[in-house]
Amino acid sequence: MKRKTTSAGSARIPILDFHLASFHLYHGNTPELELQGTRVIFCFEPNDTFYRLTALYNKNEFIGCLDFVKAQRQLRAMMLSLREGAK
């Protein structure tokens, strides 16, 4: 998948993985959501925080189950809000 660019011209990293995006949201790195057809793309700035959190996710970093579920619910609500706004 190609990197997207913001209006300022900086590259963004598009992610399709809902769980990875939820992990980032849990740690305070909120994605920018973009609707492409019926699919929601999670876009992140390519900074140290993004790469550090992605590495922690891939290393199976321990986080509380209920906290992670809360982050997933928040992200799902953001997705539904975006889809409803597009109708």
VEXDREN-2710 file (C-alpha; in Angstrom, 1 decimal):
% VEXDREN-2710
k/r/px/py/pz
1/MET/0.0/0.0/0.0
2/LYS/1.3/3.4/-0.9
3/ARG/1.9/6.1/1.6
4/LYS/-0.6/8.9/1.6
5/THR/0.3/12.6/1.8
6/THR/-1.3/15.2/4.0
7/SER/-2.3/18.7/2.8
8/ALA/1.1/19.9/4.1
9/GLY/2.8/17.3/1.9
10/SER/4.2/15.0/4.7
11/ALA/3.8/11.3/4.1
12/ARG/1.3/9.2/6.2
13/ILE/1.4/5.5/6.7
14/PRO/-1.9/3.8/5.9
15/ILE/-2.8/0.8/8.1
16/LEU/-5.7/-1.7/7.5
17/ASP/-5.1/-3.7/10.7
18/PHE/-7.9/-2.8/13.2
19/HIS/-6.1/-4.4/16.1
20/LEU/-2.8/-2.5/15.4
21/ALA/-4.7/0.8/15.1
22/SER/-6.5/0.0/18.4
23/PHE/-3.1/-0.6/20.1
24/HIS/-1.9/2.8/18.9
25/LEU/-5.1/4.4/20.1
26/TYR/-4.7/2.7/23.5
27/HIS/-1.3/4.3/23.8
28/GLY/-2.5/7.8/22.7
29/ASN/-1.4/7.7/19.1
30/THR/-4.8/8.5/17.5
31/PRO/-5.1/7.6/13.8
32/GLU/-6.6/9.8/11.1
33/LEU/-9.4/7.9/9.5
34/GLU/-10.0/7.9/5.8
35/LEU/-12.9/6.3/4.0
36/GLN/-12.2/4.6/0.7
37/GLY/-15.4/3.1/-0.6
38/THR/-16.7/1.1/2.3
39/ARG/-13.3/0.5/3.8
40/VAL/-11.8/2.6/6.5
41/ILE/-8.1/3.3/6.4
42/PHE/-6.1/4.2/9.5
43/CYS/-3.4/6.8/8.7
44/PHE/-0.5/7.6/11.0
45/GLU/2.4/10.0/10.9
46/PRO/5.7/8.3/10.3
47/ASN/7.4/9.3/13.5
48/ASP/9.3/7.6/16.3
49/THR/6.1/7.0/18.3
50/PHE/4.5/5.1/15.4
51/TYR/7.5/2.8/14.9
52/ARG/8.1/2.3/18.7
53/LEU/4.4/1.3/19.3
54/THR/4.3/-1.0/16.2
55/ALA/7.4/-2.7/17.5
56/LEU/5.8/-3.2/20.9
57/TYR/2.7/-4.6/19.2
58/ASN/4.7/-7.1/17.2
59/LYS/6.6/-8.1/20.4
60/ASN/3.2/-8.9/22.0
61/GLU/3.5/-6.2/24.6
62/PHE/1.2/-6.9/27.6
63/ILE/-1.8/-4.6/28.0
64/GLY/-4.9/-5.1/30.1
65/CYS/-7.7/-7.0/28.2
66/LEU/-10.5/-4.6/29.2
67/ASP/-8.4/-1.6/28.4
68/PHE/-7.7/-2.9/24.9
69/VAL/-11.3/-3.7/24.4
70/LYS/-12.2/-0.2/25.4
71/ALA/-9.7/1.2/22.8
72/GLN/-11.3/-1.1/20.1
73/ARG/-14.8/0.2/21.0
74/GLN/-13.6/3.8/20.7
75/LEU/-12.0/3.1/17.3
76/ARG/-15.1/1.3/16.1
77/ALA/-17.2/4.3/17.2
78/MET/-14.9/6.6/15.3
79/MET/-15.3/4.3/12.2
80/LEU/-19.1/4.3/12.4
81/SER/-19.2/8.1/12.9
82/LEU/-17.0/8.5/9.7
83/ARG/-19.3/6.2/7.7
84/GLU/-22.4/7.8/8.9
85/GLY/-21.0/11.2/8.0
86/ALA/-20.4/10.0/4.5
87/LYS/-24.0/9.1/3.8
END
